[in-house]
């Protein structure tokens, strides 16, 4: 899913991504992550939500995969 953030666009590749508002990201299962500033948000998204295969290292994504019985 491509989301525009000002002059930038972000491709969220994590299958559990649901929404982002300001400095928060929401994932499937009512999981939310909040960040202190845009720099922290950018680093997290680049490492996990918008990174293939980085999203698989996210603890929230790992928990969802375990819930669904995936390894």
Secondary structure, DSSP 4 states (H G I P E B T S, - for coil): -EEEETTEEEE---TTEEEEETTEEEETTTEEEE-SSHHHHHHHIIIIIT-TTGGGG-HHHHHHHHHTT--
